[in-house]
Amino acid sequence: MELRPLGSTGLQVSPLGLGTVKFGRNQQVKYPRPFALPDDRAVLSLLALARDLGLNLLDTAPAYGSSQQRLGRLLGAARRDWVIVSKVGEVFADGVSRFDFSYAHTVASVEHSLRTLRTDYLDCVLVHSDGDDGAIFDDGAAIDALRELQRRGLVRAIGMSSKTVDGGLRTVAELDVVMATCNLAYNDELPVLEAAAARGKGVLIKKGLMSGHVADADMVERSFAHVFAQPGVSSMIVGTIDPAHLRDNVAALQRALESLA
Ligand SMILES: NC(=O)c1ccc[n+]([C@@H]2O[C@H](COP(=O)([O-])OP(=O)(O)OC[C@H]3O[C@@H](n4cnc5c(N)ncnc54)[C@H](OP(=O)(O)O)[C@@H]3O)[C@@H](O)[C@H]2O)c1
């Protein structure tokens, strides 16, 4: 799989990234079907398959239950083979999500992610928005903290997993990477992708398969084609704990990219 620049960050990422919510959290999630967390063997074999298929991007977060902890324990020395994206701002504990965008929490959260992922740097950290992107920017504390962590070399690129068009546009104007939503049924954030392409900022797409609400294989392929027809997309993050889906997604992505070439 040909790697793509993540905007101007200097990072090169595979156009398909592996989302890891389902490695660590199965409560209060909006997937079509309930599921059990995969055991260590299943996660290890999925990670190995993902590398074999050419993926080099993992998306995780403190809000994804034990996802970071499991990745840290299971990746070991292979951590350096991956570009790891994590987040700050949302914590999920005892079945409940809470948000904290303060300076102190942001620093403590990144330090916790570094320890948990057993690494001395994070490739990219995104503010995990609660939906009020504007308030997070206006307050500024989380972003100031991320800038300081970036200056200290603990974090390479910073951005926001935004939830509004205005928030996405501010992310593109002020930070390195935006994680935005785009899929066959939701295109409100296309102006964010256009602005990112114009400014050379990194774009990660979430919910490209509508969090699993895709009817069939044809819809999966049309979803990839739709996302990659947009300007400036670096990578689409798709979570799966099913090796057959991972293989299907790589094949569908390749067909979609060929059809767009
Ligand atoms: N920052 C945020 O606010 C935020 C919010 C949501 C997500 N994210 C990130 O963005 C990523 C994408 O999020 P998402 O909401 O799209 O959910 P997701 O966590 O990527 O889950 C994708 C769903 O699609 C299913 N799936 C994958 N490939 C499939 C295929 N070929 N056919 C049928 N079903 C398939 C998976 O089920 P199987 O396991 O059965 O394959 C899974 O249930 C997440 O993993 C996460 O990293 C961020």
The ligand as an ORCA input file, in Angstrom:
! r2SCAN-3c Opt
* xyz 0 1
  N     -12.794     11.023     17.681
  C     -13.987     10.585     17.597
  O     -14.932     11.222     18.008
  C     -14.175      9.279     16.981
  C     -15.437      8.797     16.943
  C     -15.597      7.623     16.350
  C     -14.514      7.002     15.835
  N     -13.273      7.501     15.888
  C     -12.121      6.809     15.300
  O     -12.412      6.635     13.984
  C     -12.451      5.240     13.694
  C     -13.616      5.005     12.811
  O     -14.798      5.089     13.583
  P     -16.142      4.407     13.224
  O     -17.179      5.158     13.996
  O     -16.245      4.284     11.756
  O     -16.089      3.010     13.872
  P     -14.953      1.913     13.944
  O     -14.506      1.813     15.331
  O     -13.958      2.131     12.893
  O     -15.799      0.614     13.614
  C     -16.086      0.229     12.303
  C     -17.190     -0.783     12.315
  O     -17.361     -1.230     10.986
  C     -17.311     -2.625     10.939
  N     -16.634     -2.989      9.697
  C     -15.346     -2.764      9.347
  N     -15.106     -3.235      8.116
  C     -16.281     -3.751      7.670
  C     -16.674     -4.385      6.479
  N     -15.799     -4.572      5.474
  N     -17.957     -4.810      6.346
  C     -18.844     -4.625      7.358
  N     -18.534     -4.025      8.521
  C     -17.257     -3.588      8.679
  C     -16.572     -3.077     12.156
  O     -17.051     -4.345     12.561
  P     -16.130     -5.669     12.576
  O     -15.263     -5.559     13.763
  O     -17.117     -6.738     12.610
  O     -15.344     -5.626     11.284
  C     -16.908     -1.993     13.168
  O     -18.054     -2.325     13.888
  C     -12.540      4.533     15.037
  O     -11.956      3.248     15.003
  C     -11.807      5.475     15.914
  O     -10.443      5.145     15.829
  C     -13.113      8.635     16.460
*
